[in-house]
Structure formats: C-alpha cells, structure tokens
C-alpha cells in the first residue's frame, strides 16, 4: 500500500477521429500526452472542461488488492457525511479489461462495508472512486465530468460550416488551458461557437468579426446561454489592445471569399494582436504563419467523417 502524493488520474472517451485532437488538448493541459484512454498528472483540471474527459480521480492510495483498499478506508474519519463509491472500470483502460457490472458492484460493496459512515446512492456528500490499472487498485476522491457542452449544440443562430461544439471546446482549452489571468480573443468569431465554449469555462475571451450580422448572431448565442461577453464589429486589422491568446477559425466557406493575400493580412494582424495563436484551417498555412513571424509549436488534424481541419498552435 502506498499513500499517494498529490496526483490525479483522468479517464477519457473519444471517437477514433478525435484521438489526435484529444491528445493535443492533453498536451495543452499537462505538457504530455498518451495513446491510452487515461493519463496521470499532478495538474488539477475540472474534467467538465474537456469534451473527452470522463472523470478525475484524486488518488489517495495505491494498493495491490481490493482488500488492501478496504483496510485503508477504515483509517478515514467521517463526520457524518454520506458517501458513494464508484468503480471506474466501466470500459477497458489501456490493457486493463472492463470489469463486468456485478463484479464492479462487488468491489464497491467490499470497500463501502469497511468505511465509517453511511452510504447514499442518490445524494452523497462525498463521492469516492476505485479503479484497477494493471495489477494495482487506486482509490480516492472522484469528480465526474458534466457534459455542459451538449447544452450548447443547438443555438438560436447556426452555420453549417462552423466548428462543432466539441471541437470549439477543445480548441478553447488548447488556446487557454489555464485561464487565470489570461485575456483571449476570437477576432473572426462568426456566430460564436468558440466564444460560447470559452465563456462557459470561465475563459475571459472577447469576440470580433468583420460581418456585423455575424456579430449580432454571436451576441444572441452568448445571451441565449446566460453568458456575458464583449463582441464587436470590425476587421482583425483594426482590433485594439493586446491579448495573451487568440483563436482564428480561418474563413473559407462559399460566402466568405478570402484570398491568399487576405489570409496573410489576417495572420500579420494577429502577430501584433496576440502572444499565442491557435489557428484552425482546411489548408496548410505554414508559410503564411512563418512569414507573419509566428513559430509553430504543435498541431493536429481534427476529423469529421471525410472532412479535415488542421489545428495549429503558434507563438
């Protein structure tokens, strides 16, 4: 039995097409990634921020058996709070196979019977988690993800070519993984898919768009979800101030005829506007980014069926 230092286990659920975007988000949060559907980190992130995270386990102890976990929980004090224990092996975690439902309930009961206090299946004061990874069992406080982003899928104003809600949320996290003290902007915000996700996560982000109708649509969408954000009309070249991070979903659809020179102008304006840029594009813009003075730090392909977008992180 080993009492853990401050450490967190995050589990993930993502479609095959989303793996690379998920890993890029991992690298933004944790400065590392993995091919597995779980990751350990000392960095504490609210799992509800990510469209891919299922839960976060704040590990208290690592044991060699369920009985060792049961022995450990007898040492925990309880001041009358009701508890609930969940076994997280509802899916295969790396090479550790999924544990069948009856066996998960048996694990939960074995540990719960050893704990002080009373269990509550419906409104517990404390939620604990236990998970088998390889031959070890980890136990700790559990925070489950709430898929807030699902509520944002249907908006009053929508574009068929806008970023999906999941991609918009992941891109917001990639641009601003740790929001405290960070000021961000989406200077080509369209109807505000990125803005809605960023603002809903407490990211301080302004919006701007050259199309006044898009600005009105973005404001409407933000207000629809009870969020507050500043969205102004005008081209990026005239955006005032300076920002820590910016996200640009490069305009490309049939109704936004952006030439190569205009794309270059957008990126050159972004160079003076922000320290960090995350750009989403359907075509390579490495030459334009380099010409604008950016250094490319990271990238991935975000897929949806046969449609691909490239997400590029620059500074």
N, C-alpha and C positions, 0 to 999 in steps of 0.2 A: 504494500500500500504506500502510495506517495501523495502527500498533500501538495497540491499544485501551487506554483507561483501564479500571479495574475495571468490567465491565459484563456482564450476563447476559441471554441470550435464553431465554425459556421458550416451549415449544410446547404446544398444548392439543388435546384431543379430547373433544368433548362433544356430546350429543344436542341437537336443536333445543329441546326442552322445558327443557334445563338451562342455556341460554345466560345467562339473567338471573341465576341463582344463581351461575354461574361468574364472571360479571362482578362481582357483589357480593363474592365471595371475592377476586378480583383487587384490588378497591379496598381491602379489608382488608389484604392483603399489601403492596401497592405504592402506595397512595394515588392510584391512577389505574386506568383500565380501557380496553378497546378492543373494537370489534366483531370484530376479526381473531382468528385462532386462534393468535396468537403475541404476545408482548409483551417489550419490553426494560425492564430495571430495574437499578439499582445495588444493590438489595436482594437478598441471597442467601437463598433458601428451598430446603429439601430438596424436590425435586419429588415424592417419595413421600408427602408430607403431603397433597397435593391429589388428590381423585378425578378431576380433569380434566387435570392436567399430564402430558405425555408425557416431557419431558426438560428439562434445563437445560444450556445451552452457556455456559461461562465464556470469553468471547471474548478471544482473544489478538491477533488481527489481522483487519483487513477489507481485502479485495483486490478487484481488478477482473476477475480471471480465475483459473481453476484453476492455470494456470502460475505466477501470482504467489504463490499459496498454496504450491505446490511449491518455489518459490525460497525462500520464508520458512522452511519447515521444515528446510532444510539448515543453518540457523543454530542450531537447537535442539540442545542437548547431550543425550547419552544415556549413562547409567551402567550399561548392561547390561539395563535394563528392557525387557521385551517390550511391544509396543503393538498397538492395533487402531484403525482409523479407520472411522467410520460416516458415511455421507451421510444427512442428516436429511430430505431431500425425498421422503419416502415418501408424503406427502399434499400437496395444494395448500396453500401457506402464503400466505394473503391472495391477491394477484393472481399470485403465482408458482406456475406449474403444477407438479404432481407430476413428478418425473423418473423415467423408466422404470428398472426394475431393472438391465438391462445397462448403462445409462448411469451409474447410481449406482456400480456396481462399477468402471467405468472411471475415474470421479473418484477413488474410494478408492485404486485401484492407482496412478494418476498421482502422488498425494501420497505414498503409502506407499513407492514406489520411491525417492523423494528423501530419505526420512528415514534418519537413522542408527539403528542397532539392528535388531532382528528383529521381524517381525510375529508375532502369535499370535492365531489366530481363536477360541480356546476359553477361555483363561485369561490374558488380557493383564494386565500390571501397570498400564498406563496406557490409558485409553480417550479417544480424540480424536473430535471431531465436525467436520464441514464442512457448510455449508448455503448454498444460494443464496437470497437475498432480493432480489427485483428484479434489478438488474444487478450486484450485489455478492456476494462469497463470504466468509463468515465462518468462521473456524477457531479452535478452542480445546479446552479440556478438557470432556468430556461426562459428565454424570451422568444416567443413565436412571431413570425412575420405576419403583418396585416397588409393585405394587397390593396393598399389605398389607391394605387394607380388604376385598378379596374374601374373605379368610380369615374375616372376621367376619360374613359374610352369614347363615350357618347357626349358630344359637346353641341352647344347651340350652333356654332359655326365650324364647318369641317371642310378640308381639302382632301381630295383622293390621293394627292402626291405628298401630303405632309408626313413627317416622321410618325411612325406608330407610337403609341403611348409607352410601350416597353422600351423601345429604342431611345425615345426622348428622355425617359427617366435615367437609363443607363448613361447616356451621353452627358446629362447634367451631373451625374456622380463622377464621371471621368474628368470633367472640367473643374468641378469643385467638390473633391472628396471630403474635405474638412472645412465646413462653411464659416466657422468662427472668424470674424474679422475680414472676410473676403467679400469684395464687391464685384459682381459679374454683370455681363450684358449679352443679350442676343440681339445684334444690330440688324438682322434680317429675319425678324421673328415670325413673319407670316401671321397665321391665326393663333399662334401662341402655344403650340403643343409643348415645346421645351419650357416656356415660361411657367405654364401650369404645373409641370412636374417639379421644376426647381423651387418655385414659391411654396408648393405644398410640403417640401422638405426643409423649409426654413432657410433656403439659399437666397441671399439678397441679390436679386437679378432685375435689371432694367430691360425693357424691350424697345425696339425701334424698327420701323420698316418704311421703305420709300413709298409704299402703296397705302394711302390713307384709309382705304376700305379694309385692308388687312389689319391696320391699327385698330379700327373700330371692332372688327371681329375678335381680335386678341383681347381687347378690353372686356368685351362681352363674355368671352370664355372664362377669363380670370374671375370676373364678378360672379359668374354662374356658380363657381365652386367656393364662393365666400373668401376668395383670396384678394390680396391687395398688392398691386404692383404698378410701376410707372412705365407707361408705353407711349412713346412719342413718334410723330411722323417725321420723315426726312431720310436722306441717304446716309449711309455709314460715313461718307467722307465729311459730313457736317456734324457728326456726333461730338458733343462736348465732353470734356473731362477725360479721365484715365481710369482703367479698370484692371483688376487683378487677373480676371479670366474672361474669355469671350467664347461663345459658340456660334458658328456660322453654318447653317444648312444651306449650302450654295444653291441659289435659284437655278432651276434648269427646265421647268415644265414648259409646255407649249405657249403658255400665256405670259411667260417671263423670258423674253428673248435677251439673254445675257451673252455678249460677245466675249472673246478671249481677253480683249483689252479691258472690258468692264470687270471681268473676273480679277484681272491683275490690279485694277484700281481698288476693288473691294479689299483685297489682301494687303495692298500697300497702306490703305487707310487703317486696317486692323493692326498693322505693325505699330503705328503710333498710338492706337487706342488701348491696347492691352499688353500685358506681360505674357499671358498664356493663351493660346488659341486651340480650340478643338474644332476642326472643320469636317463637315460631312459632305461628301461629293460622290457623284456617279462616274467621274473620270479622274485620271491622275492629274494632280496639280503640283507635283513636287517641284517642277521648275519655277512655277509662279511663286510658290512659298519661299523657295530659296532666294529668288530674285528680290522678294519683298523683305528679306532679312531674317526669316524665321529659320530655326533649327528644328528638324523633325526628330521627335523623341520616341514616339511609339505609334502603332497603328494596328488596325484590324479590318476585316471585311464583315459587315453586317448583312446577312442574307435574309431574304423573304421569298421563298419559292425560287424562281429563276432571276429575281431582281436583286442586285447587289449594290450596296453603298459602301464606300470606304470611310472609315473614321480615322482621322489623323490628328495626333497630339503634337503641338508645336510650342516653342517659346522663342 
